[in-house]
Amino acid sequence: MAESHPVVKDFMTPDPITISPTDSIERVIKLIEDHRISGMPVVDASNHVVGIISEGDLLVRESPMQPPLYMTLLGSVIYFESPKQFHQHMQKALGMLVQDVMTSQPITTKPDIPLTSAANLMLSKKINRLPVVDNDQYLIGIITRHDLVRALKPAVTYESLPD
């Protein structure tokens, strides 16, 4: 008999807490505190994932902004760092709505993907959660690093002892 390997749907949280792109940052903070979670998917009115917001996104608001290093040469500006990153940091720091602070185009996974593949994806991309979507890209769950740790618990089975 072939041994089945665990897949994402075996350990994901179905119907996760979500937020809308037009919700306030205050609402995100309240949901994070009330539900003791560290982030959540951002979904549109059709329940399609459009972003993800985490404690890390919120902490950007509190970190100091450093303009990119540059020098001028013959009247031209040469940047040593990306001005785009500075602009994104500034937008997050000043943002009042979820859409200003969230990470857009998040990495997602499917429910039938092997758990090991989801774990490798999280490790390689340095992310803590993956929204789980169906074939039509509707959100159906979320899998987190905590879920992966839970999956490591050895399965204990008790067999009936003969009488």
C-alpha positions in Angstrom: 0.0 0.0 0.0 1.4 3.4 -1.0 2.0 5.8 1.9 0.2 9.1 1.3 2.0 12.3 1.9 0.3 15.2 3.7 -1.0 18.0 1.6 -1.8 21.6 2.3 -5.5 21.0 2.8 -4.7 18.6 5.6 -3.2 21.4 7.8 -4.5 24.7 6.4 -7.0 26.9 8.3 -10.2 27.0 6.2 -12.0 30.3 5.8 -9.3 32.5 7.3 -9.8 35.9 8.7 -9.5 38.4 5.8 -9.6 42.1 5.3 -10.5 44.4 2.4 -8.0 46.7 0.6 -10.1 49.7 1.6 -10.3 48.9 5.3 -8.3 51.0 7.8 -5.0 50.1 9.4 -6.7 50.4 12.8 -9.1 47.6 11.7 -6.1 45.4 10.8 -4.5 46.0 14.2 -7.7 45.2 16.0 -8.1 41.9 14.0 -4.5 40.9 14.7 -4.9 41.6 18.4 -8.4 40.0 18.8 -7.5 36.8 16.9 -3.9 36.6 17.9 -2.7 36.2 14.4 0.3 37.8 12.7 -1.2 38.5 9.3 -4.0 37.9 7.0 -5.0 37.8 3.3 -6.4 40.9 1.7 -9.4 40.0 -0.6 -11.6 41.9 -3.0 -15.4 41.8 -3.1 -15.2 38.5 -5.1 -13.0 36.8 -2.5 -9.9 36.8 -4.8 -6.6 37.4 -3.0 -5.2 40.8 -3.9 -2.6 41.1 -1.2 -1.4 40.0 2.2 -0.8 42.2 5.3 1.4 41.2 8.2 2.8 42.6 11.4 6.0 43.3 9.3 4.0 45.6 7.0 2.7 47.5 10.0 6.2 47.8 11.5 7.5 49.5 8.4 5.3 52.4 9.4 7.5 52.8 12.6 10.9 52.4 11.1 13.0 55.4 10.1 13.0 56.4 6.4 16.4 56.8 4.8 16.5 58.4 1.4 18.5 56.4 -1.2 22.2 57.3 -1.4 23.1 59.2 -4.6 25.7 61.5 -6.1 25.6 64.1 -8.7 27.9 64.0 -11.7 27.8 66.6 -14.4 24.3 67.6 -13.4 23.0 64.1 -13.4 21.8 62.2 -10.3 23.2 58.7 -9.9 21.5 56.5 -7.3 23.4 53.8 -5.4 20.1 52.3 -4.2 16.7 52.0 -5.7 14.5 55.2 -5.3 11.5 52.8 -5.9 12.2 51.0 -2.6 12.3 54.4 -0.8 9.0 55.4 -2.4 7.4 52.1 -1.4 8.7 52.5 2.2 7.3 56.0 2.3 3.9 54.9 1.0 3.7 52.2 3.7 4.8 54.6 6.4 2.2 57.2 5.5 -0.6 54.8 4.4 -3.9 54.9 6.2 -5.6 52.0 4.3 -4.8 48.4 3.9 -4.1 48.9 0.2 -1.3 51.4 1.0 0.5 49.0 3.4 -0.2 45.5 2.1 2.2 43.4 0.0 0.5 43.1 -3.4 0.5 40.0 -5.6 1.3 37.6 -2.8 2.5 34.1 -3.4 -0.3 31.6 -3.0 -0.7 27.8 -3.0 -3.2 25.2 -3.9 -4.9 22.8 -1.5 -3.4 19.6 -3.1 0.2 20.7 -3.1 2.4 18.5 -0.8 3.1 20.1 2.5 6.8 19.8 1.9 6.5 21.9 -1.2 4.6 24.6 0.7 7.3 24.5 3.4 10.1 24.9 0.9 8.3 27.8 -0.8 7.9 29.6 2.6 11.5 29.0 3.4 12.9 30.0 0.1 10.7 33.2 -0.2 11.1 34.0 3.5 7.4 34.3 4.1 5.3 33.1 7.1 2.0 32.4 5.4 0.5 31.3 2.1 -3.1 31.9 1.1 -4.6 28.8 -0.3 -6.7 29.3 -3.4 -8.8 27.0 -5.6 -8.6 26.7 -9.4 -10.6 29.9 -9.8 -8.2 31.8 -7.5 -10.8 32.1 -4.7 -9.5 32.1 -1.2 -10.3 28.8 0.6 -7.7 28.8 3.4 -4.4 29.8 4.7 -1.3 27.8 5.7 1.2 29.3 8.1 4.6 28.3 9.6 2.7 27.4 12.8 0.6 24.9 10.8 3.8 23.4 9.4 5.2 23.0 12.9 1.9 21.4 14.0 2.3 18.9 11.0 5.6 17.8 12.4 4.0 16.3 15.5 4.3 12.5 15.2 1.0 10.8 14.4 0.2 8.5 17.3 -2.1 5.6 16.6 -3.4 3.2 19.1 -4.3 -0.2 18.0 -6.8 -2.2 19.9 -5.2 -4.8 22.1 -6.6 -8.3 21.7 -9.0 -9.4 24.5 
